Amino acid sequence: MTTIAVPRSLADALCRATGPIRLVDEQGNVLGNFAPAAVAGDCNELTAEELAEMKRRAASPGPWYSTAEMIAHVQSLEQG
């Protein structure tokens, strides 16, 4: 992952974010999106909705694949 140091003024603005931010250049061209590490509290806390969705997905019947199986599948698509 590339790390880019930003000026303090931009860092302060990003730290005050309460949700996702779209970053654009002076011409309005989209550079990317920024998601704050923490929004309204500890970044390790899950909302009730996020926890419920994780539990729902974990309880689903599958199919389930290992990371190795997924990598092998993606590689086969790239070669094929």
PyMOL Python script that loads the backbone (N, CA, C, O; Angstrom):
from pymol import cmd

cmd.read_pdbstr("""\
ATOM      1  N   MET A   1       0.846  -1.164   0.000  1.00  0.00           N
ATOM      2  CA  MET A   1       0.000   0.000   0.000  1.00  0.00           C
ATOM      3  C   MET A   1       0.894   1.230   0.000  1.00  0.00           C
ATOM      4  O   MET A   1       1.887   1.281   0.725  1.00  0.00           O
ATOM      5  N   THR A   2       0.549   2.202  -0.797  1.00  0.00           N
ATOM      6  CA  THR A   2       1.281   3.457  -0.841  1.00  0.00           C
ATOM      7  C   THR A   2       0.793   4.371   0.271  1.00  0.00           C
ATOM      8  O   THR A   2      -0.405   4.438   0.549  1.00  0.00           O
ATOM      9  N   THR A   3       1.718   5.070   0.902  1.00  0.00           N
ATOM     10  CA  THR A   3       1.377   6.037   1.943  1.00  0.00           C
ATOM     11  C   THR A   3       1.707   7.428   1.434  1.00  0.00           C
ATOM     12  O   THR A   3       2.797   7.662   0.912  1.00  0.00           O
ATOM     13  N   ILE A   4       0.768   8.351   1.584  1.00  0.00           N
ATOM     14  CA  ILE A   4       0.966   9.739   1.175  1.00  0.00           C
ATOM     15  C   ILE A   4       0.744  10.631   2.386  1.00  0.00           C
ATOM     16  O   ILE A   4      -0.319  10.594   3.004  1.00  0.00           O
ATOM     17  N   ALA A   5       1.757  11.440   2.727  1.00  0.00           N
ATOM     18  CA  ALA A   5       1.618  12.394   3.826  1.00  0.00           C
ATOM     19  C   ALA A   5       0.854  13.608   3.303  1.00  0.00           C
ATOM     20  O   ALA A   5       1.168  14.137   2.237  1.00  0.00           O
ATOM     21  N   VAL A   6      -0.141  14.039   4.056  1.00  0.00           N
ATOM     22  CA  VAL A   6      -0.950  15.192   3.641  1.00  0.00           C
ATOM     23  C   VAL A   6      -0.670  16.367   4.565  1.00  0.00           C
ATOM     24  O   VAL A   6      -0.286  16.172   5.718  1.00  0.00           O
ATOM     25  N   PRO A   7      -0.861  17.590   4.067  1.00  0.00           N
ATOM     26  CA  PRO A   7      -0.657  18.764   4.916  1.00  0.00           C
ATOM     27  C   PRO A   7      -1.594  18.731   6.123  1.00  0.00           C
ATOM     28  O   PRO A   7      -2.687  18.169   6.053  1.00  0.00           O
ATOM     29  N   ARG A   8      -1.159  19.337   7.225  1.00  0.00           N
ATOM     30  CA  ARG A   8      -1.922  19.342   8.469  1.00  0.00           C
ATOM     31  C   ARG A   8      -3.343  19.841   8.254  1.00  0.00           C
ATOM     32  O   ARG A   8      -4.279  19.289   8.833  1.00  0.00           O
ATOM     33  N   SER A   9      -3.529  20.886   7.423  1.00  0.00           N
ATOM     34  CA  SER A   9      -4.874  21.427   7.208  1.00  0.00           C
ATOM     35  C   SER A   9      -5.798  20.370   6.590  1.00  0.00           C
ATOM     36  O   SER A   9      -6.963  20.270   6.975  1.00  0.00           O
ATOM     37  N   LEU A  10      -5.289  19.584   5.641  1.00  0.00           N
ATOM     38  CA  LEU A  10      -6.093  18.528   5.033  1.00  0.00           C
ATOM     39  C   LEU A  10      -6.332  17.401   6.035  1.00  0.00           C
ATOM     40  O   LEU A  10      -7.436  16.864   6.121  1.00  0.00           O
ATOM     41  N   ALA A  11      -5.294  17.047   6.793  1.00  0.00           N
ATOM     42  CA  ALA A  11      -5.442  15.993   7.797  1.00  0.00           C
ATOM     43  C   ALA A  11      -6.511  16.368   8.809  1.00  0.00           C
ATOM     44  O   ALA A  11      -7.318  15.525   9.200  1.00  0.00           O
ATOM     45  N   ASP A  12      -6.523  17.632   9.240  1.00  0.00           N
ATOM     46  CA  ASP A  12      -7.533  18.085  10.193  1.00  0.00           C
ATOM     47  C   ASP A  12      -8.939  17.957   9.606  1.00  0.00           C
ATOM     48  O   ASP A  12      -9.864  17.521  10.290  1.00  0.00           O
ATOM     49  N   ALA A  13      -9.095  18.339   8.332  1.00  0.00           N
ATOM     50  CA  ALA A  13     -10.405  18.244   7.683  1.00  0.00           C
ATOM     51  C   ALA A  13     -10.846  16.785   7.569  1.00  0.00           C
ATOM     52  O   ALA A  13     -12.016  16.472   7.793  1.00  0.00           O
ATOM     53  N   LEU A  14      -9.920  15.895   7.225  1.00  0.00           N
ATOM     54  CA  LEU A  14     -10.252  14.477   7.093  1.00  0.00           C
ATOM     55  C   LEU A  14     -10.610  13.873   8.446  1.00  0.00           C
ATOM     56  O   LEU A  14     -11.496  13.023   8.534  1.00  0.00           O
ATOM     57  N   CYS A  15      -9.932  14.305   9.489  1.00  0.00           N
ATOM     58  CA  CYS A  15     -10.213  13.779  10.833  1.00  0.00           C
ATOM     59  C   CYS A  15     -11.588  14.194  11.335  1.00  0.00           C
ATOM     60  O   CYS A  15     -12.175  13.504  12.169  1.00  0.00           O
ATOM     61  N   ARG A  16     -12.102  15.300  10.844  1.00  0.00           N
ATOM     62  CA  ARG A  16     -13.432  15.756  11.265  1.00  0.00           C
ATOM     63  C   ARG A  16     -14.553  15.083  10.474  1.00  0.00           C
ATOM     64  O   ARG A  16     -15.729  15.316  10.752  1.00  0.00           O
ATOM     65  N   ALA A  17     -14.204  14.258   9.498  1.00  0.00           N
ATOM     66  CA  ALA A  17     -15.211  13.618   8.653  1.00  0.00           C
ATOM     67  C   ALA A  17     -16.114  12.718   9.476  1.00  0.00           C
ATOM     68  O   ALA A  17     -15.662  12.019  10.383  1.00  0.00           O
ATOM     69  N   THR A  18     -17.381  12.745   9.150  1.00  0.00           N
ATOM     70  CA  THR A  18     -18.342  11.877   9.829  1.00  0.00           C
ATOM     71  C   THR A  18     -18.855  10.779   8.910  1.00  0.00           C
ATOM     72  O   THR A  18     -19.760  10.029   9.276  1.00  0.00           O
ATOM     73  N   GLY A  19     -18.276  10.686   7.715  1.00  0.00           N
ATOM     74  CA  GLY A  19     -18.663   9.670   6.747  1.00  0.00           C
ATOM     75  C   GLY A  19     -17.702   9.678   5.583  1.00  0.00           C
ATOM     76  O   GLY A  19     -16.714  10.412   5.611  1.00  0.00           O
ATOM     77  N   PRO A  20     -17.959   8.886   4.561  1.00  0.00           N
ATOM     78  CA  PRO A  20     -17.079   8.801   3.400  1.00  0.00           C
ATOM     79  C   PRO A  20     -16.930  10.150   2.690  1.00  0.00           C
ATOM     80  O   PRO A  20     -17.846  10.973   2.688  1.00  0.00           O
ATOM     81  N   ILE A  21     -15.764  10.353   2.093  1.00  0.00           N
ATOM     82  CA  ILE A  21     -15.453  11.596   1.377  1.00  0.00           C
ATOM     83  C   ILE A  21     -14.937  11.240  -0.012  1.00  0.00           C
ATOM     84  O   ILE A  21     -14.121  10.331  -0.157  1.00  0.00           O
ATOM     85  N   ARG A  22     -15.408  11.949  -1.029  1.00  0.00           N
ATOM     86  CA  ARG A  22     -14.869  11.805  -2.381  1.00  0.00           C
ATOM     87  C   ARG A  22     -13.809  12.884  -2.554  1.00  0.00           C
ATOM     88  O   ARG A  22     -14.084  14.064  -2.335  1.00  0.00           O
ATOM     89  N   LEU A  23     -12.604  12.493  -2.943  1.00  0.00           N
ATOM     90  CA  LEU A  23     -11.511  13.428  -3.162  1.00  0.00           C
ATOM     91  C   LEU A  23     -11.400  13.738  -4.652  1.00  0.00           C
ATOM     92  O   LEU A  23     -11.369  12.833  -5.486  1.00  0.00           O
ATOM     93  N   VAL A  24     -11.340  15.035  -4.975  1.00  0.00           N
ATOM     94  CA  VAL A  24     -11.220  15.478  -6.366  1.00  0.00           C
ATOM     95  C   VAL A  24     -10.072  16.467  -6.483  1.00  0.00           C
ATOM     96  O   VAL A  24      -9.661  17.074  -5.494  1.00  0.00           O
ATOM     97  N   ASP A  25      -9.549  16.628  -7.712  1.00  0.00           N
ATOM     98  CA  ASP A  25      -8.522  17.634  -7.945  1.00  0.00           C
ATOM     99  C   ASP A  25      -9.182  18.973  -8.246  1.00  0.00           C
ATOM    100  O   ASP A  25     -10.405  19.097  -8.175  1.00  0.00           O
ATOM    101  N   GLU A  26      -8.365  19.981  -8.585  1.00  0.00           N
ATOM    102  CA  GLU A  26      -8.895  21.321  -8.829  1.00  0.00           C
ATOM    103  C   GLU A  26      -9.886  21.372  -9.983  1.00  0.00           C
ATOM    104  O   GLU A  26     -10.742  22.256 -10.021  1.00  0.00           O
ATOM    105  N   GLN A  27      -9.784  20.438 -10.925  1.00  0.00           N
ATOM    106  CA  GLN A  27     -10.696  20.399 -12.069  1.00  0.00           C
ATOM    107  C   GLN A  27     -11.946  19.566 -11.797  1.00  0.00           C
ATOM    108  O   GLN A  27     -12.824  19.461 -12.654  1.00  0.00           O
ATOM    109  N   GLY A  28     -12.025  18.982 -10.622  1.00  0.00           N
ATOM    110  CA  GLY A  28     -13.182  18.168 -10.274  1.00  0.00           C
ATOM    111  C   GLY A  28     -13.047  16.708 -10.664  1.00  0.00           C
ATOM    112  O   GLY A  28     -14.005  15.946 -10.528  1.00  0.00           O
ATOM    113  N   ASN A  29     -11.875  16.298 -11.146  1.00  0.00           N
ATOM    114  CA  ASN A  29     -11.649  14.896 -11.493  1.00  0.00           C
ATOM    115  C   ASN A  29     -11.537  14.069 -10.215  1.00  0.00           C
ATOM    116  O   ASN A  29     -10.798  14.429  -9.298  1.00  0.00           O
ATOM    117  N   VAL A  30     -12.262  12.976 -10.162  1.00  0.00           N
ATOM    118  CA  VAL A  30     -12.256  12.130  -8.972  1.00  0.00           C
ATOM    119  C   VAL A  30     -10.907  11.434  -8.835  1.00  0.00           C
ATOM    120  O   VAL A  30     -10.428  10.774  -9.756  1.00  0.00           O
ATOM    121  N   LEU A  31     -10.310  11.603  -7.653  1.00  0.00           N
ATOM    122  CA  LEU A  31      -9.044  10.947  -7.338  1.00  0.00           C
ATOM    123  C   LEU A  31      -9.268   9.645  -6.592  1.00  0.00           C
ATOM    124  O   LEU A  31      -8.496   8.695  -6.721  1.00  0.00           O
ATOM    125  N   GLY A  32     -10.327   9.619  -5.820  1.00  0.00           N
ATOM    126  CA  GLY A  32     -10.619   8.428  -5.039  1.00  0.00           C
ATOM    127  C   GLY A  32     -11.555   8.759  -3.902  1.00  0.00           C
ATOM    128  O   GLY A  32     -12.123   9.850  -3.840  1.00  0.00           O
ATOM    129  N   ASN A  33     -11.707   7.821  -3.019  1.00  0.00           N
ATOM    130  CA  ASN A  33     -12.597   7.984  -1.876  1.00  0.00           C
ATOM    131  C   ASN A  33     -11.810   7.778  -0.600  1.00  0.00           C
ATOM    132  O   ASN A  33     -10.839   7.022  -0.565  1.00  0.00           O
ATOM    133  N   PHE A  34     -12.236   8.455   0.436  1.00  0.00           N
ATOM    134  CA  PHE A  34     -11.606   8.350   1.742  1.00  0.00           C
ATOM    135  C   PHE A  34     -12.665   7.915   2.740  1.00  0.00           C
ATOM    136  O   PHE A  34     -13.749   8.494   2.800  1.00  0.00           O
ATOM    137  N   ALA A  35     -12.348   6.897   3.519  1.00  0.00           N
ATOM    138  CA  ALA A  35     -13.244   6.441   4.583  1.00  0.00           C
ATOM    139  C   ALA A  35     -12.515   6.655   5.896  1.00  0.00           C
ATOM    140  O   ALA A  35     -11.440   6.092   6.103  1.00  0.00           O
ATOM    141  N   PRO A  36     -13.075   7.452   6.778  1.00  0.00           N
ATOM    142  CA  PRO A  36     -12.422   7.700   8.066  1.00  0.00           C
ATOM    143  C   PRO A  36     -12.194   6.405   8.833  1.00  0.00           C
ATOM    144  O   PRO A  36     -13.017   5.491   8.776  1.00  0.00           O
ATOM    145  N   ALA A  37     -11.071   6.327   9.553  1.00  0.00           N
ATOM    146  CA  ALA A  37     -10.774   5.147  10.358  1.00  0.00           C
ATOM    147  C   ALA A  37     -11.779   4.998  11.482  1.00  0.00           C
ATOM    148  O   ALA A  37     -12.113   3.882  11.881  1.00  0.00           O
ATOM    149  N   ALA A  38     -12.256   6.106  11.986  1.00  0.00           N
ATOM    150  CA  ALA A  38     -13.237   6.069  13.074  1.00  0.00           C
ATOM    151  C   ALA A  38     -14.297   7.117  12.803  1.00  0.00           C
ATOM    152  O   ALA A  38     -13.988   8.261  12.471  1.00  0.00           O
ATOM    153  N   VAL A  39     -15.526   6.720  12.945  1.00  0.00           N
ATOM    154  CA  VAL A  39     -16.637   7.655  12.793  1.00  0.00           C
ATOM    155  C   VAL A  39     -17.458   7.571  14.066  1.00  0.00           C
ATOM    156  O   VAL A  39     -18.016   6.523  14.390  1.00  0.00           O
ATOM    157  N   ALA A  40     -17.527   8.666  14.774  1.00  0.00           N
ATOM    158  CA  ALA A  40     -18.328   8.764  16.000  1.00  0.00           C
ATOM    159  C   ALA A  40     -18.006   7.661  16.989  1.00  0.00           C
ATOM    160  O   ALA A  40     -18.909   6.972  17.464  1.00  0.00           O
ATOM    161  N   GLY A  41     -16.740   7.485  17.304  1.00  0.00           N
ATOM    162  CA  GLY A  41     -16.387   6.519  18.339  1.00  0.00           C
ATOM    163  C   GLY A  41     -15.199   5.673  17.962  1.00  0.00           C
ATOM    164  O   GLY A  41     -14.466   5.970  17.019  1.00  0.00           O
ATOM    165  N   ASP A  42     -15.029   4.623  18.713  1.00  0.00           N
ATOM    166  CA  ASP A  42     -13.909   3.712  18.525  1.00  0.00           C
ATOM    167  C   ASP A  42     -14.035   3.009  17.179  1.00  0.00           C
ATOM    168  O   ASP A  42     -15.100   2.493  16.840  1.00  0.00           O
ATOM    169  N   CYS A  43     -12.938   2.991  16.408  1.00  0.00           N
ATOM    170  CA  CYS A  43     -12.990   2.384  15.081  1.00  0.00           C
ATOM    171  C   CYS A  43     -13.153   0.865  15.142  1.00  0.00           C
ATOM    172  O   CYS A  43     -13.440   0.233  14.125  1.00  0.00           O
ATOM    173  N   ASN A  44     -12.972   0.274  16.326  1.00  0.00           N
ATOM    174  CA  ASN A  44     -13.136  -1.171  16.453  1.00  0.00           C
ATOM    175  C   ASN A  44     -14.555  -1.579  16.808  1.00  0.00           C
ATOM    176  O   ASN A  44     -14.866  -2.769  16.843  1.00  0.00           O
ATOM    177  N   GLU A  45     -15.417  -0.608  17.073  1.00  0.00           N
ATOM    178  CA  GLU A  45     -16.790  -0.923  17.432  1.00  0.00           C
ATOM    179  C   GLU A  45     -17.640  -1.131  16.180  1.00  0.00           C
ATOM    180  O   GLU A  45     -17.502  -0.399  15.200  1.00  0.00           O
ATOM    181  N   LEU A  46     -18.499  -2.112  16.219  1.00  0.00           N
ATOM    182  CA  LEU A  46     -19.437  -2.362  15.129  1.00  0.00           C
ATOM    183  C   LEU A  46     -20.802  -1.828  15.524  1.00  0.00           C
ATOM    184  O   LEU A  46     -21.186  -1.861  16.694  1.00  0.00           O
ATOM    185  N   THR A  47     -21.527  -1.336  14.533  1.00  0.00           N
ATOM    186  CA  THR A  47     -22.906  -0.944  14.808  1.00  0.00           C
ATOM    187  C   THR A  47     -23.733  -2.218  14.947  1.00  0.00           C
ATOM    188  O   THR A  47     -23.296  -3.299  14.553  1.00  0.00           O
ATOM    189  N   ALA A  48     -24.913  -2.084  15.503  1.00  0.00           N
ATOM    190  CA  ALA A  48     -25.802  -3.237  15.638  1.00  0.00           C
ATOM    191  C   ALA A  48     -26.133  -3.829  14.271  1.00  0.00           C
ATOM    192  O   ALA A  48     -26.239  -5.046  14.122  1.00  0.00           O
ATOM    193  N   GLU A  49     -26.297  -2.951  13.269  1.00  0.00           N
ATOM    194  CA  GLU A  49     -26.617  -3.416  11.915  1.00  0.00           C
ATOM    195  C   GLU A  49     -25.441  -4.179  11.306  1.00  0.00           C
ATOM    196  O   GLU A  49     -25.637  -5.212  10.664  1.00  0.00           O
ATOM    197  N   GLU A  50     -24.217  -3.674  11.505  1.00  0.00           N
ATOM    198  CA  GLU A  50     -23.039  -4.364  10.971  1.00  0.00           C
ATOM    199  C   GLU A  50     -22.864  -5.733  11.622  1.00  0.00           C
ATOM    200  O   GLU A  50     -22.565  -6.715  10.942  1.00  0.00           O
ATOM    201  N   LEU A  51     -23.051  -5.794  12.932  1.00  0.00           N
ATOM    202  CA  LEU A  51     -22.929  -7.063  13.642  1.00  0.00           C
ATOM    203  C   LEU A  51     -23.991  -8.056  13.180  1.00  0.00           C
ATOM    204  O   LEU A  51     -23.693  -9.234  12.980  1.00  0.00           O
ATOM    205  N   ALA A  52     -25.224  -7.590  13.010  1.00  0.00           N
ATOM    206  CA  ALA A  52     -26.301  -8.464  12.540  1.00  0.00           C
ATOM    207  C   ALA A  52     -26.002  -8.990  11.139  1.00  0.00           C
ATOM    208  O   ALA A  52     -26.250 -10.161  10.849  1.00  0.00           O
ATOM    209  N   GLU A  53     -25.474  -8.136  10.274  1.00  0.00           N
ATOM    210  CA  GLU A  53     -25.148  -8.578   8.906  1.00  0.00           C
ATOM    211  C   GLU A  53     -24.024  -9.598   8.923  1.00  0.00           C
ATOM    212  O   GLU A  53     -24.069 -10.571   8.170  1.00  0.00           O
ATOM    213  N   MET A  54     -23.023  -9.401   9.758  1.00  0.00           N
ATOM    214  CA  MET A  54     -21.931 -10.372   9.855  1.00  0.00           C
ATOM    215  C   MET A  54     -22.439 -11.718  10.352  1.00  0.00           C
ATOM    216  O   MET A  54     -22.033 -12.764   9.845  1.00  0.00           O
ATOM    217  N   LYS A  55     -23.314 -11.696  11.331  1.00  0.00           N
ATOM    218  CA  LYS A  55     -23.892 -12.946  11.853  1.00  0.00           C
ATOM    219  C   LYS A  55     -24.743 -13.635  10.794  1.00  0.00           C
ATOM    220  O   LYS A  55     -24.710 -14.858  10.662  1.00  0.00           O
ATOM    221  N   ARG A  56     -25.516 -12.836  10.031  1.00  0.00           N
ATOM    222  CA  ARG A  56     -26.353 -13.405   8.973  1.00  0.00           C
ATOM    223  C   ARG A  56     -25.483 -14.095   7.926  1.00  0.00           C
ATOM    224  O   ARG A  56     -25.786 -15.208   7.497  1.00  0.00           O
ATOM    225  N   ARG A  57     -24.403 -13.433   7.516  1.00  0.00           N
ATOM    226  CA  ARG A  57     -23.511 -14.019   6.511  1.00  0.00           C
ATOM    227  C   ARG A  57     -22.820 -15.272   7.030  1.00  0.00           C
ATOM    228  O   ARG A  57     -22.673 -16.249   6.296  1.00  0.00           O
ATOM    229  N   ALA A  58     -22.393 -15.250   8.289  1.00  0.00           N
ATOM    230  CA  ALA A  58     -21.718 -16.413   8.873  1.00  0.00           C
ATOM    231  C   ALA A  58     -22.647 -17.612   8.963  1.00  0.00           C
ATOM    232  O   ALA A  58     -22.194 -18.754   8.889  1.00  0.00           O
ATOM    233  N   ALA A  59     -23.940 -17.366   9.122  1.00  0.00           N
ATOM    234  CA  ALA A  59     -24.908 -18.457   9.252  1.00  0.00           C
ATOM    235  C   ALA A  59     -25.397 -18.980   7.907  1.00  0.00           C
ATOM    236  O   ALA A  59     -26.115 -19.978   7.858  1.00  0.00           O
ATOM    237  N   SER A  60     -25.018 -18.318   6.813  1.00  0.00           N
ATOM    238  CA  SER A  60     -25.498 -18.757   5.501  1.00  0.00           C
ATOM    239  C   SER A  60     -24.902 -20.122   5.152  1.00  0.00           C
ATOM    240  O   SER A  60     -23.828 -20.472   5.640  1.00  0.00           O
ATOM    241  N   PRO A  61     -25.594 -20.890   4.311  1.00  0.00           N
ATOM    242  CA  PRO A  61     -25.155 -22.250   4.014  1.00  0.00           C
ATOM    243  C   PRO A  61     -23.923 -22.335   3.111  1.00  0.00           C
ATOM    244  O   PRO A  61     -23.372 -23.421   2.934  1.00  0.00           O
ATOM    245  N   GLY A  62     -23.494 -21.246   2.554  1.00  0.00           N
ATOM    246  CA  GLY A  62     -22.311 -21.308   1.697  1.00  0.00           C
ATOM    247  C   GLY A  62     -22.698 -21.307   0.242  1.00  0.00           C
ATOM    248  O   GLY A  62     -23.805 -20.866  -0.067  1.00  0.00           O
ATOM    249  N   PRO A  63     -21.896 -21.755  -0.650  1.00  0.00           N
ATOM    250  CA  PRO A  63     -20.648 -22.473  -0.401  1.00  0.00           C
ATOM    251  C   PRO A  63     -19.561 -21.556   0.160  1.00  0.00           C
ATOM    252  O   PRO A  63     -19.595 -20.340  -0.031  1.00  0.00           O
ATOM    253  N   TRP A  64     -18.593 -22.167   0.859  1.00  0.00           N
ATOM    254  CA  TRP A  64     -17.477 -21.449   1.442  1.00  0.00           C
ATOM    255  C   TRP A  64     -16.198 -21.872   0.741  1.00  0.00           C
ATOM    256  O   TRP A  64     -16.027 -23.039   0.389  1.00  0.00           O
ATOM    257  N   TYR A  65     -15.300 -20.914   0.540  1.00  0.00           N
ATOM    258  CA  TYR A  65     -14.033 -21.190  -0.125  1.00  0.00           C
ATOM    259  C   TYR A  65     -12.887 -20.624   0.701  1.00  0.00           C
ATOM    260  O   TYR A  65     -13.024 -19.578   1.336  1.00  0.00           O
ATOM    261  N   SER A  66     -11.763 -21.320   0.686  1.00  0.00           N
ATOM    262  CA  SER A  66     -10.583 -20.835   1.404  1.00  0.00           C
ATOM    263  C   SER A  66      -9.923 -19.725   0.582  1.00  0.00           C
ATOM    264  O   SER A  66     -10.223 -19.547  -0.599  1.00  0.00           O
ATOM    265  N   THR A  67      -9.037 -18.999   1.214  1.00  0.00           N
ATOM    266  CA  THR A  67      -8.295 -17.955   0.504  1.00  0.00           C
ATOM    267  C   THR A  67      -7.501 -18.570  -0.639  1.00  0.00           C
ATOM    268  O   THR A  67      -7.465 -18.018  -1.739  1.00  0.00           O
ATOM    269  N   ALA A  68      -6.871 -19.699  -0.390  1.00  0.00           N
ATOM    270  CA  ALA A  68      -6.082 -20.367  -1.432  1.00  0.00           C
ATOM    271  C   ALA A  68      -6.959 -20.749  -2.623  1.00  0.00           C
ATOM    272  O   ALA A  68      -6.539 -20.606  -3.771  1.00  0.00           O
ATOM    273  N   GLU A  69      -8.168 -21.233  -2.359  1.00  0.00           N
ATOM    274  CA  GLU A  69      -9.083 -21.589  -3.444  1.00  0.00           C
ATOM    275  C   GLU A  69      -9.488 -20.357  -4.247  1.00  0.00           C
ATOM    276  O   GLU A  69      -9.583 -20.416  -5.473  1.00  0.00           O
ATOM    277  N   MET A  70      -9.723 -19.256  -3.565  1.00  0.00           N
ATOM    278  CA  MET A  70     -10.107 -18.022  -4.250  1.00  0.00           C
ATOM    279  C   MET A  70      -8.963 -17.499  -5.120  1.00  0.00           C
ATOM    280  O   MET A  70      -9.187 -17.076  -6.255  1.00  0.00           O
ATOM    281  N   ILE A  71      -7.745 -17.528  -4.590  1.00  0.00           N
ATOM    282  CA  ILE A  71      -6.584 -17.072  -5.366  1.00  0.00           C
ATOM    283  C   ILE A  71      -6.403 -17.950  -6.594  1.00  0.00           C
ATOM    284  O   ILE A  71      -6.153 -17.445  -7.688  1.00  0.00           O
ATOM    285  N   ALA A  72      -6.527 -19.248  -6.424  1.00  0.00           N
ATOM    286  CA  ALA A  72      -6.382 -20.168  -7.560  1.00  0.00           C
ATOM    287  C   ALA A  72      -7.449 -19.878  -8.621  1.00  0.00           C
ATOM    288  O   ALA A  72      -7.165 -19.918  -9.818  1.00  0.00           O
ATOM    289  N   HIS A  73      -8.661 -19.591  -8.184  1.00  0.00           N
ATOM    290  CA  HIS A  73      -9.740 -19.296  -9.132  1.00  0.00           C
ATOM    291  C   HIS A  73      -9.454 -18.005  -9.902  1.00  0.00           C
ATOM    292  O   HIS A  73      -9.601 -17.963 -11.123  1.00  0.00           O
ATOM    293  N   VAL A  74      -9.050 -16.968  -9.196  1.00  0.00           N
ATOM    294  CA  VAL A  74      -8.736 -15.695  -9.856  1.00  0.00           C
ATOM    295  C   VAL A  74      -7.591 -15.871 -10.843  1.00  0.00           C
ATOM    296  O   VAL A  74      -7.631 -15.338 -11.952  1.00  0.00           O
ATOM    297  N   GLN A  75      -6.567 -16.623 -10.437  1.00  0.00           N
ATOM    298  CA  GLN A  75      -5.441 -16.870 -11.345  1.00  0.00           C
ATOM    299  C   GLN A  75      -5.879 -17.637 -12.589  1.00  0.00           C
ATOM    300  O   GLN A  75      -5.379 -17.377 -13.684  1.00  0.00           O
ATOM    301  N   SER A  76      -6.807 -18.579 -12.432  1.00  0.00           N
ATOM    302  CA  SER A  76      -7.278 -19.331 -13.593  1.00  0.00           C
ATOM    303  C   SER A  76      -8.053 -18.418 -14.534  1.00  0.00           C
ATOM    304  O   SER A  76      -8.002 -18.606 -15.749  1.00  0.00           O
ATOM    305  N   LEU A  77      -8.768 -17.434 -13.999  1.00  0.00           N
ATOM    306  CA  LEU A  77      -9.488 -16.478 -14.836  1.00  0.00           C
ATOM    307  C   LEU A  77      -8.534 -15.564 -15.598  1.00  0.00           C
ATOM    308  O   LEU A  77      -8.780 -15.222 -16.754  1.00  0.00           O
ATOM    309  N   GLU A  78      -7.459 -15.177 -14.950  1.00  0.00           N
ATOM    310  CA  GLU A  78      -6.468 -14.319 -15.594  1.00  0.00           C
ATOM    311  C   GLU A  78      -5.750 -15.034 -16.726  1.00  0.00           C
ATOM    312  O   GLU A  78      -5.382 -14.404 -17.718  1.00  0.00           O
ATOM    313  N   GLN A  79      -5.544 -16.342 -16.595  1.00  0.00           N
ATOM    314  CA  GLN A  79      -4.829 -17.128 -17.600  1.00  0.00           C
ATOM    315  C   GLN A  79      -5.740 -17.570 -18.744  1.00  0.00           C
ATOM    316  O   GLN A  79      -5.278 -17.873 -19.844  1.00  0.00           O
ATOM    317  N   GLY A  80      -7.012 -17.598 -18.469  1.00  0.00           N
ATOM    318  CA  GLY A  80      -7.912 -18.238 -19.378  1.00  0.00           C
ATOM    319  C   GLY A  80      -8.556 -17.490 -20.413  1.00  0.00           C
ATOM    320  O   GLY A  80      -9.329 -18.049 -21.190  1.00  0.00           O
TER     321      GLY A  80
END
""", "prot")
cmd.dss("prot")
cmd.show_as("cartoon", "prot")
cmd.util.cbc("prot")
cmd.orient("prot")
